Amino acid sequence: MPSEHHSSRRTHSKQAKLRLFRRRIHRAKLSLLARFDRLLPKESQRVFVLTLIIGAVCGLAAVAFHLSIIWAERLLIDAAVASPSRLWLGVLTPVIGAAVSGVLLTYVAPGARGSGIPQVKVAYAIKGGRLPFRDIIGKFFIGVLQIGSGASLGREGPTVHICAGLASVLGRTFALSDKNLKRLLPVGAAAGIAAAFNAPIAAVTFTIEEVVGDLDQTVLSGVIVAAAIAAVIERAILGEHPVLTAAGSYGLRHASSLFFYAVLGIVGGAASLAFSGSLLSLRAKISGMTSLPEWAKPAIGGLVTGILIMAAIGLLGVDGINGGGYVTLSSALSGSLTLKVMLALCLMKFVATIFSYSSGGAGGIFAPVLFIGGMVGGVVGLLDMRLLGHEGNEVGAFALVGMGAVFAGVVRAPITSVLIIFEMTGSYGLILPMMISNMTAYALARHFRPIAVYDALLEQDGIHLPHSGRGAGRILEEMLVADICRTDAVVLEADLTIDEAHALIQLHEFTTFPVVDADDRCIGMITEMRLRRHKAAGDGTRKIVEVARRPVIAYPDQTLSRALYQMDSSSARQLAVVSRDAERFIGIITMSDIVAAQVPALVPHDLTEAPSR
């Protein structure tokens, strides 16, 4: 009994210390927020300054992630391959690294799984720019561990996730409005791409094409500024050199090669379709395996990748299966790889990447897709050389174009697929062949698989982004607000003070709260960030009704399409649902609710269902 008593006292003491620590952190954040507000009274000023900060912070974070992966690769997979017992260690190291990553992804940071691009798309389209800080930290360290131990995954997607998450954290720390918090997410994503690829122009186009989805002028300026700052920092630390080394300056030296560039577009489109289809199919199968614990599934990819790493080194005398494979890809650009080696590396990298990603790893597909495209292009280039008698340096040009073609077919960002290759290699002489191959691959892939790989991955997990799929319009027209209205919202009385309301909302996880009067009429909406900002400014005794914003309302008998239009036109993520007669508060409807409502009726016929991850 005394032992249990002392144990209970220690537990209570630890909890009290933790509560005291949290209160101190909370007071420090309020003090920092108050000083920030006094220095920059207008929110437009705060957004601009945060954009500059995000560009710098994301540049440093991307460099740190890059260098950490290099350090981990030298310590883990490179050391294993170089050891006397390399046959066993070279296979076991990716397995152990993937298994440990699986444990962390299952029990510590589940949101860090995958490339990170789908999570950023969901955060922008549905969650108002919010990404959990735990997922960002998890993505950094788990990505370093898994890629460093030999997984056939790239650092670029995780870098986007990390940087977008940092932008989200900074926006929430300084209590930006929902509208501006959402706008900061693509700013961080662009900074991440710019630093990861050393390609600021392509970072802007990728962010607009893939994350934002349209040309939003209010987002564009911040994206450009942050991408430029991140690229400057990356180049200042790592140097001016491009990510890939191209041997000389490539160009279209023979008009007759245009035929083979068109062929490359067809082959690249077929390769991208095979890659996307295999990725989705294998991911569904591994997700449905009940005989293996969730944490152990990434080890499947580690085992397959480890075997292929040692096979490539033992049989071909080259590496490149693990990680992004940029060094080996540079060899393909120089035309120094044989037909047999390029074919074998293409198939090995294809299989290794499919298994590494589909088994539940934490890494991206950007670099592996570029690698596969480079090998496909090199093979077509050798055919051009042998059949048309062209010189050997044409192989490198075809490898370069092949990278963009497969990238365009898989990622479905046609403008980025052209610009990113030019910026990564510093070679600008292949504009016409690049456009022919890329657009051919893009059109072919889109025709046979209309849904891009990132959207298909989300749909496989039961997440359907607004306006991104088939049948959405019909469902939005048929379903009513009353069908999905949530009546469990935490309601704040209009006569509460800011201090009282702020204390009350700490007990709940909601971010937006309806404000009602004595007759239960919704007279305002107020966010946790707005309350925190006014509390930091010393307005704690004011009534919340004085600072609440006017509500955007919906009626129970309206269709979801009408509700979605109101959200789009007002930049709101939540609507207050009120009765038509007395406008009494009934509940709320959110963007997440609308997305979730579409899922049961939108099971794509070409995708196998898989459990959510």
C-alpha positions as CSV (number, residue, x, y, z in Angstrom):
1,M,0.0,0.0,0.0
2,P,2.7,2.6,0.8
3,S,4.4,1.7,-2.5
4,E,1.2,2.3,-4.4
5,H,0.6,5.6,-2.4
6,H,4.1,6.9,-3.3
7,S,3.6,5.8,-7.0
8,S,0.3,7.7,-7.1
9,R,1.9,10.8,-5.6
10,R,4.7,10.7,-8.2
11,T,2.2,10.4,-11.0
12,H,0.2,13.4,-9.7
13,S,3.4,15.3,-9.3
14,K,4.4,14.6,-12.9
15,Q,1.0,15.6,-14.1
16,A,1.1,18.9,-12.1
17,K,4.5,19.7,-13.5
18,L,3.3,19.0,-17.0
19,R,0.3,21.2,-16.6
20,L,2.5,24.0,-15.2
21,F,4.9,23.6,-18.2
22,R,2.0,23.8,-20.6
23,R,0.7,27.0,-18.9
24,R,4.1,28.6,-19.1
25,I,4.4,27.7,-22.8
26,H,0.9,29.1,-23.4
27,R,1.7,32.4,-21.6
28,A,4.9,32.7,-23.6
29,K,3.1,32.2,-26.9
30,L,0.5,34.8,-25.9
31,S,3.3,37.2,-25.0
32,L,5.1,36.6,-28.3
33,L,1.8,37.0,-30.2
34,A,1.1,40.3,-28.5
35,R,4.5,41.7,-29.4
36,F,4.1,40.5,-33.0
37,D,0.8,42.2,-33.2
38,R,2.1,45.5,-31.8
39,L,5.0,45.4,-34.3
40,L,2.7,44.5,-37.3
41,P,-0.8,45.7,-36.6
42,K,-2.3,44.8,-40.0
43,E,-2.8,41.1,-41.0
44,S,-1.5,41.8,-44.5
45,Q,1.8,42.9,-42.9
46,R,2.0,39.8,-40.8
47,V,1.3,37.5,-43.8
48,F,4.1,39.2,-45.8
49,V,6.6,38.9,-42.9
50,L,5.7,35.3,-42.3
51,T,6.1,34.6,-46.0
52,L,9.7,35.8,-45.7
53,I,10.3,33.8,-42.6
54,I,8.7,30.6,-44.1
55,G,11.0,30.9,-47.1
56,A,14.1,31.1,-44.9
57,V,12.9,28.4,-42.4
58,C,11.9,26.0,-45.1
59,G,15.2,26.5,-47.0
60,L,17.1,25.6,-43.8
61,A,14.7,22.6,-43.1
62,A,15.1,21.3,-46.6
63,V,18.9,21.5,-46.4
64,A,18.9,19.8,-43.0
65,F,16.7,17.0,-44.3
66,H,18.9,16.5,-47.4
67,L,22.1,16.4,-45.4
68,S,20.6,14.2,-42.7
69,I,19.7,11.6,-45.4
70,I,23.2,11.7,-46.9
71,W,24.6,11.2,-43.4
72,A,22.2,8.3,-42.7
73,E,23.0,6.6,-46.1
74,R,26.7,6.7,-45.3
75,L,26.2,5.4,-41.8
76,L,23.7,2.7,-42.8
77,I,23.3,1.4,-46.3
78,D,26.6,2.5,-47.7
79,A,28.5,1.0,-44.7
80,A,26.5,-2.2,-45.0
81,V,27.3,-2.6,-48.8
82,A,31.0,-1.9,-48.2
83,S,31.4,-4.4,-45.3
84,P,32.9,-7.9,-45.8
85,S,29.5,-9.4,-44.9
86,R,27.7,-7.1,-47.4
87,L,25.6,-9.8,-48.9
88,W,23.6,-10.2,-45.7
89,L,24.0,-6.7,-44.3
90,G,23.0,-5.1,-47.7
91,V,19.7,-7.0,-47.5
92,L,19.0,-6.8,-43.8
93,T,19.7,-3.1,-43.4
94,P,16.7,-1.9,-45.5
95,V,14.5,-4.5,-43.7
96,I,15.5,-3.4,-40.2
97,G,15.2,0.3,-41.2
98,A,11.8,-0.3,-42.7
99,A,10.6,-2.3,-39.7
100,V,11.7,0.4,-37.2
101,S,10.0,3.0,-39.4
102,G,6.9,0.9,-39.5
103,V,6.8,0.9,-35.7
104,L,7.1,4.6,-35.5
105,L,4.5,5.2,-38.3
106,T,2.0,2.9,-36.6
107,Y,2.4,4.1,-33.0
108,V,4.0,7.5,-33.0
109,A,3.2,9.5,-36.2
110,P,0.7,7.7,-38.5
111,G,0.3,10.9,-40.5
112,A,3.9,10.8,-41.6
113,R,3.3,7.8,-43.9
114,G,3.6,8.2,-47.7
115,S,5.1,10.9,-49.8
116,G,3.4,13.8,-48.1
117,I,2.0,15.4,-51.2
118,P,-1.5,13.9,-50.7
119,Q,-1.5,15.1,-47.1
120,V,-0.7,18.6,-48.2
121,K,-3.5,18.5,-50.8
122,V,-6.0,17.4,-48.2
123,A,-4.8,20.1,-45.7
124,Y,-5.3,22.8,-48.4
125,A,-8.6,21.6,-49.9
126,I,-10.4,20.4,-46.7
127,K,-8.6,21.3,-43.5
128,G,-8.0,25.0,-44.0
129,G,-4.2,24.7,-44.1
130,R,-3.8,22.8,-40.9
131,L,-1.1,20.1,-40.6
132,P,-0.2,18.5,-37.3
133,F,3.3,19.4,-36.0
134,R,3.8,15.8,-34.8
135,D,3.4,14.5,-38.4
136,I,6.0,17.0,-39.6
137,I,8.6,16.0,-37.0
138,G,7.8,12.3,-37.7
139,K,8.2,12.8,-41.4
140,F,11.6,14.3,-40.9
141,F,13.1,11.6,-38.7
142,I,11.3,8.6,-40.1
143,G,12.1,9.8,-43.7
144,V,15.8,10.1,-42.8
145,L,15.8,6.6,-41.2
146,Q,13.9,4.8,-44.0
147,I,15.6,6.5,-47.0
148,G,19.0,6.4,-45.2
149,S,18.7,2.6,-44.6
150,G,18.1,1.9,-48.2
151,A,14.4,2.4,-49.2
152,S,13.8,3.2,-52.9
153,L,12.1,6.5,-52.1
154,G,12.9,10.1,-52.7
155,R,13.3,13.1,-50.3
156,E,11.3,15.6,-52.4
157,G,7.7,14.7,-51.4
158,P,8.6,14.6,-47.7
159,T,10.4,17.9,-48.0
160,V,7.1,19.5,-49.4
161,H,5.2,17.9,-46.4
162,I,7.7,19.2,-43.9
163,C,7.9,22.7,-45.3
164,A,4.1,23.0,-45.7
165,G,3.7,21.8,-42.2
166,L,6.2,24.4,-40.9
167,A,4.2,27.1,-42.7
168,S,1.0,25.8,-41.1
169,V,2.6,25.8,-37.6
170,L,3.9,29.4,-38.0
171,G,0.5,30.6,-39.2
172,R,-1.3,29.0,-36.2
173,T,1.4,30.3,-33.8
174,F,0.7,33.8,-34.9
175,A,-3.0,33.3,-35.0
176,L,-3.7,34.2,-38.6
177,S,-7.2,34.1,-39.9
178,D,-8.5,30.9,-41.6
179,K,-8.2,32.4,-45.0
180,N,-4.6,33.5,-44.6
181,L,-3.6,30.3,-42.8
182,K,-4.8,28.4,-45.9
183,R,-2.8,30.7,-48.2
184,L,0.4,30.0,-46.3
185,L,0.3,26.2,-47.0
186,P,1.3,26.5,-50.7
187,V,3.9,29.0,-49.7
188,G,5.6,26.4,-47.6
189,A,5.1,23.7,-50.3
190,A,6.7,25.9,-52.9
191,A,9.7,26.6,-50.7
192,G,10.1,22.9,-50.1
193,I,10.1,22.0,-53.8
194,A,12.5,24.9,-54.6
195,A,15.0,23.8,-52.0
196,A,14.7,20.1,-52.7
197,F,15.2,20.3,-56.5
198,N,17.1,23.6,-56.6
199,A,14.3,24.7,-59.0
200,P,12.4,27.8,-57.9
201,I,10.5,28.3,-61.2
202,A,9.3,24.7,-61.3
203,A,8.4,25.0,-57.6
204,V,5.9,27.8,-58.4
205,T,4.3,25.9,-61.3
206,F,4.1,22.6,-59.3
207,T,2.4,24.3,-56.4
208,I,-0.1,26.0,-58.7
209,E,-0.8,22.8,-60.7
210,E,-0.8,20.2,-58.0
211,V,-1.6,21.9,-54.6
212,V,-3.7,24.9,-55.4
213,G,-5.3,23.6,-58.6
214,D,-5.8,27.0,-60.2
215,L,-4.1,30.3,-60.7
216,D,-4.9,32.1,-57.4
217,Q,-3.4,35.6,-57.7
218,T,-3.6,36.0,-53.9
219,V,-1.4,32.9,-53.4
220,L,1.0,33.4,-56.3
221,S,3.0,36.3,-55.0
222,G,3.8,34.6,-51.7
223,V,4.7,31.3,-53.5
224,I,7.2,33.1,-55.7
225,V,8.8,35.0,-52.8
226,A,9.1,31.9,-50.6
227,A,10.5,29.7,-53.4
228,A,13.1,32.3,-54.3
229,I,14.3,32.7,-50.7
230,A,14.4,28.9,-50.1
231,A,16.4,28.4,-53.3
232,V,18.9,31.1,-52.4
233,I,19.5,29.5,-49.0
234,E,19.8,26.1,-50.5
235,R,22.4,27.3,-53.0
236,A,24.3,29.3,-50.4
237,I,24.7,26.2,-48.3
238,L,25.0,23.4,-50.8
239,G,26.4,25.3,-53.8
240,E,25.2,26.6,-57.2
241,H,25.5,23.2,-58.9
242,P,22.3,21.6,-60.3
243,V,20.9,18.4,-58.8
244,L,21.9,16.4,-61.8
245,T,25.1,16.7,-63.8
246,A,24.5,16.8,-67.6
247,A,27.5,16.2,-69.9
248,G,27.7,19.3,-71.9
249,S,24.7,21.1,-73.5
250,Y,22.1,19.0,-75.1
251,G,20.1,20.0,-78.1
252,L,18.1,18.7,-81.1
253,R,21.0,17.9,-83.5
254,H,19.0,15.7,-85.9
255,A,15.4,16.4,-87.0
256,S,15.0,12.7,-87.7
257,S,15.3,12.1,-84.0
258,L,11.9,13.7,-83.5
259,F,10.2,10.4,-84.5
260,F,12.0,8.6,-81.7
261,Y,11.1,11.4,-79.2
262,A,7.5,10.8,-80.1
263,V,8.0,7.1,-79.6
264,L,9.6,8.0,-76.2
265,G,6.4,9.9,-75.3
266,I,4.4,6.7,-76.0
267,V,6.8,4.5,-74.1
268,G,6.9,7.0,-71.3
269,G,3.2,7.2,-71.1
270,A,3.0,3.4,-70.9
271,A,5.6,3.2,-68.2
272,S,3.8,5.8,-66.2
273,L,0.5,3.9,-66.5
274,A,2.3,0.7,-65.4
275,F,3.9,2.5,-62.5
276,S,0.7,4.1,-61.2
277,G,-1.4,1.0,-61.7
278,S,1.1,-1.3,-60.0
279,L,1.6,1.1,-57.1
280,L,-2.2,1.3,-56.4
281,S,-2.8,-2.4,-56.8
282,L,0.1,-3.6,-54.6
283,R,-0.7,-1.0,-52.0
284,A,-4.3,-2.3,-51.8
285,K,-3.1,-5.9,-51.5
286,I,-0.6,-5.2,-48.7
287,S,-3.1,-3.0,-46.8
288,G,-5.5,-5.9,-46.9
289,M,-3.1,-8.4,-45.5
290,T,-4.4,-9.4,-42.0
291,S,-1.8,-12.0,-41.3
292,L,1.0,-9.4,-40.8
293,P,1.0,-6.6,-38.2
294,E,0.7,-3.1,-39.6
295,W,4.1,-2.1,-38.3
296,A,5.8,-5.0,-40.0
297,K,4.4,-4.3,-43.5
298,P,7.1,-1.8,-44.5
299,A,9.7,-4.6,-44.0
300,I,8.2,-6.3,-47.1
301,G,9.4,-3.4,-49.2
302,G,12.7,-3.3,-47.3
303,L,13.3,-7.0,-48.1
304,V,12.6,-6.7,-51.8
305,T,14.6,-3.5,-52.1
306,G,17.6,-5.0,-50.2
307,I,17.7,-8.0,-52.6
308,L,17.6,-5.7,-55.6
309,I,20.3,-3.4,-54.2
310,M,22.7,-6.3,-53.9
311,A,21.6,-7.8,-57.3
312,A,22.4,-4.5,-59.0
313,I,25.8,-4.2,-57.4
314,G,26.7,-7.9,-57.8
315,L,25.4,-8.4,-61.4
316,L,25.7,-5.0,-62.9
317,G,28.4,-3.3,-60.9
318,V,26.3,-0.2,-60.3
319,D,24.0,1.1,-57.5
320,G,21.1,3.5,-57.7
321,I,18.3,1.2,-56.5
322,N,18.2,2.8,-53.0
323,G,17.2,6.5,-52.5
324,G,16.8,8.8,-55.4
325,G,19.6,7.3,-57.4
326,Y,20.8,10.7,-58.7
327,V,24.5,9.7,-59.1
328,T,23.6,6.7,-61.4
329,L,21.0,8.9,-63.2
330,S,23.8,11.4,-64.0
331,S,25.7,8.5,-65.5
332,A,22.8,7.8,-67.8
333,L,22.7,11.5,-68.8
334,S,26.4,11.2,-69.8
335,G,25.6,8.2,-72.0
336,S,28.0,5.9,-70.1
337,L,25.5,3.1,-69.3
338,T,24.9,0.2,-71.6
339,L,21.5,-1.0,-72.9
340,K,21.5,-4.0,-70.7
341,V,22.4,-2.0,-67.6
342,M,19.7,0.7,-68.3
343,L,17.0,-1.9,-68.9
344,A,17.9,-3.8,-65.8
345,L,18.1,-0.7,-63.6
346,C,14.8,0.5,-64.9
347,L,13.0,-2.7,-64.0
348,M,14.8,-3.0,-60.6
349,K,14.0,0.5,-59.6
350,F,10.4,0.1,-60.8
351,V,9.9,-3.0,-58.5
352,A,11.9,-1.5,-55.6
353,T,9.9,1.7,-55.6
354,I,6.5,0.0,-55.9
355,F,7.3,-2.2,-52.9
356,S,9.0,0.5,-50.8
357,Y,6.0,2.9,-51.2
358,S,3.1,0.4,-51.3
359,S,4.2,-1.4,-48.1
360,G,3.7,1.8,-46.2
361,G,7.0,3.7,-46.2
362,A,7.7,7.3,-45.5
363,G,9.2,8.7,-48.6
364,G,8.3,10.1,-52.0
365,I,8.2,9.0,-55.6
366,F,9.5,12.1,-57.4
367,A,13.2,11.0,-57.7
368,P,12.4,7.3,-58.4
369,V,10.0,8.3,-61.2
370,L,12.7,10.6,-62.7
371,F,15.2,7.7,-62.4
372,I,12.9,5.3,-64.2
373,G,12.2,7.9,-66.9
374,G,15.9,8.5,-67.4
375,M,16.5,4.8,-68.0
376,V,13.5,4.5,-70.4
377,G,14.8,7.5,-72.3
378,G,18.3,6.2,-72.4
379,V,17.1,2.9,-73.9
380,V,15.1,4.7,-76.7
381,G,18.2,6.9,-77.3
382,L,20.3,3.9,-77.9
383,L,17.8,2.7,-80.5
384,D,17.9,6.1,-82.1
385,M,21.7,5.9,-82.2
386,R,21.9,2.4,-83.6
387,L,19.1,2.6,-86.1
388,L,19.7,6.2,-87.4
389,G,23.5,6.2,-86.9
390,H,23.5,9.2,-84.6
391,E,26.4,9.9,-82.2
392,G,26.5,8.5,-78.7
393,N,25.8,11.8,-76.8
394,E,22.2,11.6,-78.1
395,V,21.6,8.9,-75.4
396,G,22.0,11.5,-72.7
397,A,19.5,13.8,-74.4
398,F,16.9,11.1,-74.6
399,A,17.5,10.2,-71.0
400,L,16.9,13.8,-70.1
401,V,13.6,13.9,-72.1
402,G,12.6,10.5,-70.7
403,M,12.7,11.9,-67.2
404,G,10.2,14.6,-68.0
405,A,7.9,12.3,-70.0
406,V,7.4,9.7,-67.2
407,F,7.2,12.4,-64.6
408,A,4.4,14.1,-66.7
409,G,2.5,10.8,-67.0
410,V,2.7,9.9,-63.3
411,V,2.4,13.2,-61.5
412,R,0.2,14.9,-64.1
413,A,1.9,18.3,-63.9
414,P,2.8,19.0,-67.5
415,I,4.3,22.4,-67.2
416,T,6.3,21.5,-64.2
417,S,7.6,18.3,-66.0
418,V,9.3,20.5,-68.6
419,L,10.6,23.2,-66.3
420,I,11.9,21.0,-63.5
421,I,14.2,19.0,-65.9
422,F,15.7,22.2,-67.3
423,E,16.3,23.7,-63.8
424,M,17.6,20.4,-62.3
425,T,20.2,19.9,-65.1
426,G,20.9,23.4,-66.3
427,S,20.3,22.3,-69.9
428,Y,17.8,24.3,-71.9
429,G,18.4,23.0,-75.5
430,L,15.7,20.4,-75.7
431,I,12.5,22.4,-75.5
432,L,10.8,21.0,-78.6
433,P,11.6,17.3,-77.9
434,M,10.7,17.7,-74.3
435,M,7.3,19.2,-75.2
436,I,6.6,16.5,-77.7
437,S,7.4,13.6,-75.4
438,N,5.9,15.1,-72.3
439,M,2.6,16.0,-73.8
440,T,2.3,12.7,-75.5
441,A,3.0,10.8,-72.3
442,Y,0.6,13.1,-70.4
443,A,-2.2,12.8,-72.9
444,L,-1.8,9.0,-73.1
445,A,-1.7,8.5,-69.3
446,R,-4.7,10.8,-68.7
447,H,-6.7,9.1,-71.4
448,F,-6.3,5.6,-69.9
449,R,-6.2,6.6,-66.2
450,P,-8.1,9.9,-65.7
451,I,-7.3,10.2,-62.0
452,A,-3.8,11.3,-61.2
453,V,-1.8,9.1,-58.8
454,Y,-2.0,11.4,-55.7
455,D,-5.8,11.7,-56.1
456,A,-6.1,8.0,-56.6
457,L,-4.1,7.3,-53.5
458,L,-6.5,9.5,-51.5
459,E,-9.5,7.9,-53.0
460,Q,-8.1,4.5,-52.1
461,D,-8.0,5.8,-48.5
462,G,-11.6,7.0,-48.7
463,I,-10.8,10.7,-49.2
464,H,-12.4,12.5,-52.1
465,L,-11.3,16.0,-52.7
466,P,-14.0,18.6,-53.8
467,H,-14.3,19.0,-57.6
468,S,-11.7,16.3,-58.3
469,G,-13.7,13.3,-59.3
470,R,-16.5,11.6,-61.2
471,G,-20.0,11.9,-60.0
472,A,-19.4,14.6,-57.4
473,G,-21.8,17.0,-59.0
474,R,-24.7,14.6,-58.9
475,I,-24.1,13.7,-55.3
476,L,-23.8,17.3,-54.2
477,E,-27.1,18.1,-55.9
478,E,-28.9,15.1,-54.4
479,M,-27.8,15.5,-50.8
480,L,-29.1,18.2,-48.4
481,V,-27.4,20.1,-45.7
482,A,-29.8,18.5,-43.2
483,D,-28.4,15.0,-44.1
484,I,-24.9,15.8,-42.8
485,C,-25.4,18.7,-40.4
486,R,-23.5,18.3,-37.1
487,T,-25.5,19.2,-34.0
488,D,-22.7,18.6,-31.5
489,A,-21.0,21.9,-32.0
490,V,-19.8,23.8,-28.9
491,V,-21.9,27.0,-28.7
492,L,-20.7,30.1,-27.0
493,E,-23.1,32.6,-25.4
494,A,-22.9,36.1,-26.7
495,D,-22.4,37.6,-23.2
496,L,-19.2,35.6,-22.5
497,T,-16.0,37.6,-22.1
498,I,-13.0,36.8,-24.2
499,D,-11.2,35.4,-21.2
500,E,-14.2,33.2,-20.3
501,A,-14.6,31.9,-23.8
502,H,-10.9,31.2,-24.2
503,A,-10.9,29.2,-21.0
504,L,-14.0,27.3,-22.1
505,I,-12.7,26.3,-25.6
506,Q,-9.5,24.8,-24.1
507,L,-11.7,21.8,-23.1
508,H,-12.6,21.1,-26.7
509,E,-10.7,20.4,-30.0
510,F,-12.9,22.5,-32.3
511,T,-11.3,25.5,-34.0
512,T,-14.4,27.5,-34.8
513,F,-17.3,28.2,-32.5
514,P,-20.8,29.6,-33.2
515,V,-21.9,32.6,-31.0
516,V,-25.7,32.7,-30.1
517,D,-27.9,35.2,-28.4
518,A,-30.5,34.6,-25.7
519,D,-33.0,33.4,-28.4
520,D,-30.6,30.8,-29.8
521,R,-30.1,32.9,-33.0
522,C,-26.6,32.5,-34.5
523,I,-25.2,36.1,-34.5
524,G,-21.5,35.3,-35.1
525,M,-18.7,32.8,-35.5
526,I,-15.4,33.1,-33.7
527,T,-12.2,31.1,-34.1
528,E,-9.8,29.9,-31.5
529,M,-7.1,32.0,-33.1
530,R,-9.2,35.2,-33.0
531,L,-9.9,34.6,-29.3
532,R,-6.2,34.0,-28.7
533,R,-5.2,37.1,-30.6
534,H,-7.6,39.4,-28.7
535,K,-6.5,37.8,-25.4
536,A,-2.9,38.5,-26.2
537,A,-3.8,42.1,-27.0
538,G,-5.3,42.5,-23.5
539,D,-8.9,42.5,-24.6
540,G,-9.9,39.7,-22.2
541,T,-12.8,41.6,-20.6
542,R,-14.5,42.4,-23.9
543,K,-17.6,40.5,-24.9
544,I,-17.0,37.9,-27.6
545,V,-20.0,39.3,-29.6
546,E,-17.9,42.4,-30.2
547,V,-15.1,40.6,-32.0
548,A,-17.0,37.7,-33.6
549,R,-17.3,37.8,-37.4
550,R,-20.6,37.7,-39.2
551,P,-21.7,34.1,-39.8
552,V,-22.1,32.5,-43.2
553,I,-25.3,30.5,-42.9
554,A,-27.0,27.6,-44.6
555,Y,-30.5,26.2,-44.4
556,P,-31.3,22.5,-43.8
557,D,-33.2,22.2,-47.1
558,Q,-30.3,23.5,-49.2
559,T,-28.3,21.2,-51.4
560,L,-24.6,20.4,-50.6
561,S,-23.6,22.0,-53.9
562,R,-25.2,25.3,-52.7
563,A,-23.4,25.0,-49.4
564,L,-20.1,24.3,-51.2
565,Y,-20.6,27.4,-53.4
566,Q,-21.2,29.5,-50.3
567,M,-17.9,28.1,-48.8
568,D,-16.0,28.9,-51.9
569,S,-17.4,32.4,-52.3
570,S,-16.9,33.4,-48.7
571,S,-13.6,31.5,-48.1
572,A,-15.2,29.8,-45.1
573,R,-14.7,26.2,-44.0
574,Q,-17.7,26.1,-41.7
575,L,-21.3,27.2,-42.2
576,A,-23.8,27.8,-39.4
577,V,-27.0,25.9,-40.1
578,V,-30.1,27.8,-39.0
579,S,-33.9,27.4,-39.3
580,R,-35.6,29.3,-42.1
581,D,-38.4,30.7,-39.9
582,A,-36.6,32.2,-36.8
583,E,-33.0,31.5,-37.9
584,R,-32.4,29.6,-34.7
585,F,-29.1,27.8,-34.6
586,I,-29.3,24.1,-35.5
587,G,-25.7,23.0,-36.1
588,I,-22.7,23.4,-38.4
589,I,-21.5,21.9,-41.6
590,T,-17.9,21.8,-42.6
591,M,-15.8,21.1,-45.7
592,S,-14.7,17.8,-44.2
593,D,-18.3,16.8,-43.7
594,I,-19.1,17.5,-47.4
595,V,-16.1,15.5,-48.5
596,A,-16.9,12.6,-46.2
597,A,-20.5,12.5,-47.4
598,Q,-19.4,11.8,-51.0
599,V,-17.3,8.8,-50.2
600,P,-19.9,6.0,-50.0
601,A,-21.3,6.8,-53.4
602,L,-17.9,7.4,-55.0
603,V,-16.1,4.1,-55.0
604,P,-14.2,4.2,-58.3
605,H,-14.6,1.1,-60.3
606,D,-10.9,0.9,-61.2
607,L,-9.6,1.2,-57.7
608,T,-9.6,-1.6,-55.2
609,E,-10.7,-0.5,-51.7
610,A,-8.1,-0.4,-49.0
611,P,-8.2,0.4,-45.3
612,S,-7.5,4.0,-44.5
613,R,-4.0,4.9,-43.6
